[in-house]
Structure formats: C-alpha cells, structure tokens
Amino acid sequence: MSKGQSGLGKSTLVNTLFKSQVSRKASSWNREEKIPKTVEIKAIGHVIEEGGVKMKLTVIDTPGFGDQINNENCWEPIEKYINEQYEKFLKEEVNIARKKRIPDTRVHCCLYFISPTGHSLRPLDLEFMKHLSKVVNIIPVIAKADTMTLEEKSEFKQRVRKELEVNGIEFYPQKEFDEDLEDKTENDKIRQESMPFAVVGSDKEYQVNGKRVLGRKTPWGIIEVENLNHCEFALLRDFVIRTHLQDLKEVTHNIHYETYRAKRLNDNGGLPPVSVDTEESHDSNP
C-alpha cells in the first residue's frame, strides 16, 4: 500500500515499481498518459517475474490526504480497509469447509511517503504512522528526493529516524521481531542507514550512454531512477520485492493478523465471527 499527502508522487512510484527491470516486460500502462489523481482506494494487481518465478503483486493506491481543512482522524478509512482484509481472511479461515489456499488480500506492507521538507515531520504524519504501525508494516519513504542536496538528505533521514523513535513509532523491520544475531545485524544496518529510503519516481524512459533508462529530465541532466548514485529506489524495490518479501508476509501473518484475530475472537466470546450472509439466511427462515 502507498500512503502519504497529496502530490508526493505515490502513483508515479507505484508505476515505477512496475516499469523497472523487475517487471517492465509485463507492464500495460500507457507511458504517454498523465497519471490521474487518486480519489479512492484502489488495488492494482500485477504479475512480476523474479529469477524465473512468477509472483502476483497487488499495489493499493490510496488518495492523498492533508488537503482538507479538517484532517482529524483521516487515517480511519485506511485503518478500516486494512482491518477489512484481516476480517475477510479470518472468515475464510474459520469456515468448516475452508479452502486449501485462502485468497490473501491482507496488506503486507505500507510505503509511507514523507514530504522532502528537510525540516521536521508534520504532526499529521506522526499521528498517521502511529495509528497505522499498529496494524501494518510501515516503510517510511522520502518522496521526490532529488529536491535535496546530499547533505540535506542525510540530515533529514537522521531527523526522521529520531522523530519516529521519540514518538514511539515502530517501522519495519521492527527490532523486536529480529530472529537471531545475523538478522539483527542486517536489519540494524537497514534501520540505521537506509531508512527512510530517499526515492525518485518516474515512468518515463530516456537514452543515457546508449541505454534506455527510467528517469527525470532536468536542465542539468537526467536523474536515473535505478542508479544508486542518484537515488535509493533500487534499494527500496529489492528490499520489498526480493530480500524481505517473505518476512513482510510472515510478520503480517504472525503479528498484525494474529493481534486482530485474537481481539476479534475475544470480543466474540471465543466464537468465530459469523458472516453477514449466514445471519441473513437465518433471519429469512420462519
């Protein structure tokens, strides 16, 4: 899932994720079309191929927030959507004749887009992340990072990490879920150096040294999206789609979903939730 205030290029980054080498072959987006503003939560399914293995990836694009005069509780529709997916899974799971493979629409990861202000995080961002981090794996991302110098970017990353820590916001990979020393060493490096990933998104291709690359054209040259000297998009993509994919799914299932499941069953006196259809069919019987 992608989340953040309007105008930070969430839809563009989603597009870039699909256009980059991981999945460029399979993309059906028309490059000439201007990406429309996202006005509702919408899931885009896509098959990507990694090392000969096909994988179905669903990206949930969400409307930007922060435009309204009153942004109170603006995280609620997102939290509701995430919990609805847990509910769907739970209902399938408690069926007597349940499917061998339950369709999984649970949100395994939320890319949270931060504006490249160079200053502090907005109170709204902190509030949003505080709520969402309890129900989903949050990965903070600095959007449009090409608007900052290298020094500004480095300082801003440190400031964001500090503010998240001070406000008790756990982003993925969460310290408490490191399984062993090797895990801890690898994840500490990510937490202390990579996070938040500073990215640039673009779904336009340009010719650079005889190669076609995804990039953004500026008066002083082309910012190459997949060039690590230019931005950290490739790091983010590999992190989400390659190295930590399975772990994101496991933490979602074992921690976030389990928490939801335990609460639901507890609220229901230990009984599985009854689906609406069943209730209606009971009501219709004389």
CORCOR-V693277 format. One record per residue. RES is the residue in three letters. D_CENTER is the distance of its C-alpha to the mean C-alpha in Angstrom with 1 decimal. Layout:
res;d_center
RES;D_CENTER
RES;D_CENTER
This chain:
res;d_center
MET;3.9
SER;4.7
LYS;7.1
GLY;10.3
GLN;13.9
SER;15.7
GLY;16.7
LEU;14.1
GLY;13.5
LYS;10.0
SER;11.8
THR;13.7
LEU;10.9
VAL;9.7
ASN;13.4
THR;13.9
LEU;11.6
PHE;14.1
LYS;17.1
SER;17.1
GLN;19.4
VAL;17.1
SER;17.6
ARG;19.9
LYS;22.6
ALA;21.0
SER;19.6
SER;21.5
TRP;20.3
ASN;23.3
ARG;23.0
GLU;25.6
GLU;23.9
LYS;22.4
ILE;18.9
PRO;19.6
LYS;18.1
THR;15.6
VAL;17.6
GLU;16.2
ILE;13.2
LYS;13.4
ALA;12.2
ILE;13.1
GLY;14.3
HIS;15.1
VAL;17.2
ILE;16.8
GLU;19.4
GLU;19.3
GLY;22.7
GLY;24.3
VAL;21.9
LYS;20.3
MET;16.9
LYS;15.4
LEU;11.8
THR;10.5
VAL;8.0
ILE;8.2
ASP;9.3
THR;10.4
PRO;13.5
GLY;13.8
PHE;15.6
GLY;18.4
ASP;20.9
GLN;22.9
ILE;25.8
ASN;24.8
ASN;21.1
GLU;22.1
ASN;19.8
CYS;17.4
TRP;14.5
GLU;16.6
PRO;15.7
ILE;12.0
GLU;13.2
LYS;15.8
TYR;13.6
ILE;11.7
ASN;15.3
GLU;16.8
GLN;14.9
TYR;16.3
GLU;19.6
LYS;19.8
PHE;19.4
LEU;21.9
LYS;24.4
GLU;24.4
GLU;24.7
VAL;27.8
ASN;29.6
ILE;32.9
ALA;32.6
ARG;28.9
LYS;27.5
LYS;27.3
ARG;23.7
ILE;21.9
PRO;19.4
ASP;16.0
THR;13.6
ARG;11.8
VAL;8.1
HIS;7.6
CYS;4.3
CYS;2.4
LEU;2.9
TYR;6.3
PHE;9.0
ILE;12.4
SER;15.6
PRO;17.8
THR;20.7
GLY;22.0
HIS;23.0
SER;21.5
LEU;18.3
ARG;19.1
PRO;20.1
LEU;17.8
ASP;14.7
LEU;16.1
GLU;16.9
PHE;13.6
MET;11.8
LYS;14.9
HIS;14.6
LEU;11.0
SER;11.3
LYS;14.1
VAL;12.4
VAL;9.0
ASN;7.7
ILE;6.6
ILE;6.3
PRO;8.5
VAL;9.2
ILE;12.7
ALA;13.0
LYS;16.4
ALA;17.5
ASP;20.7
THR;22.1
MET;22.7
THR;25.4
LEU;24.7
GLU;26.3
GLU;24.4
LYS;21.0
SER;22.1
GLU;23.5
PHE;20.5
LYS;18.1
GLN;20.8
ARG;21.1
VAL;17.4
ARG;17.5
LYS;20.8
GLU;19.8
LEU;16.9
GLU;19.5
VAL;22.3
ASN;20.3
GLY;19.4
ILE;15.6
GLU;14.3
PHE;11.2
TYR;10.4
PRO;12.8
GLN;14.9
LYS;18.5
GLU;20.1
PHE;18.6
ASP;20.0
GLU;22.4
ASP;25.1
LEU;26.3
GLU;24.9
ASP;21.4
LYS;22.0
THR;23.4
GLU;20.6
ASN;17.8
ASP;20.0
LYS;20.2
ILE;16.4
ARG;16.3
GLN;19.4
GLU;19.1
SER;15.8
MET;13.6
PRO;12.4
PHE;12.1
ALA;14.3
VAL;13.6
VAL;15.5
GLY;14.6
SER;17.5
ASP;18.5
LYS;22.2
GLU;24.3
TYR;27.2
GLN;30.1
VAL;30.1
ASN;32.9
GLY;33.5
LYS;29.9
ARG;27.4
VAL;24.2
LEU;21.2
GLY;21.8
ARG;22.6
LYS;26.4
THR;27.9
PRO;31.7
TRP;31.6
GLY;29.8
ILE;26.7
ILE;23.4
GLU;22.2
VAL;18.4
GLU;18.8
ASN;21.5
LEU;20.6
ASN;23.5
HIS;21.8
CYS;18.2
GLU;15.5
PHE;13.5
ALA;15.1
LEU;14.3
LEU;10.5
ARG;11.0
ASP;13.4
PHE;11.6
VAL;8.7
ILE;11.2
ARG;14.4
THR;15.2
HIS;12.7
LEU;11.8
GLN;14.5
ASP;14.0
LEU;10.5
LYS;12.3
GLU;15.3
VAL;14.0
THR;12.4
HIS;15.8
ASN;18.1
ILE;16.8
HIS;14.7
TYR;16.3
GLU;19.7
THR;19.6
TYR;19.1
ARG;21.7
ALA;24.2
LYS;24.1
ARG;24.6
LEU;27.5
ASN;28.9
ASP;29.0
ASN;30.6
GLY;33.3
GLY;32.0
LEU;32.1
PRO;29.4
PRO;28.1
VAL;30.3
SER;28.8
VAL;30.0
ASP;31.8
THR;33.9
GLU;34.9
GLU;36.0
SER;38.0
HIS;39.8
ASP;40.6
SER;42.1
ASN;44.6
PRO;47.9
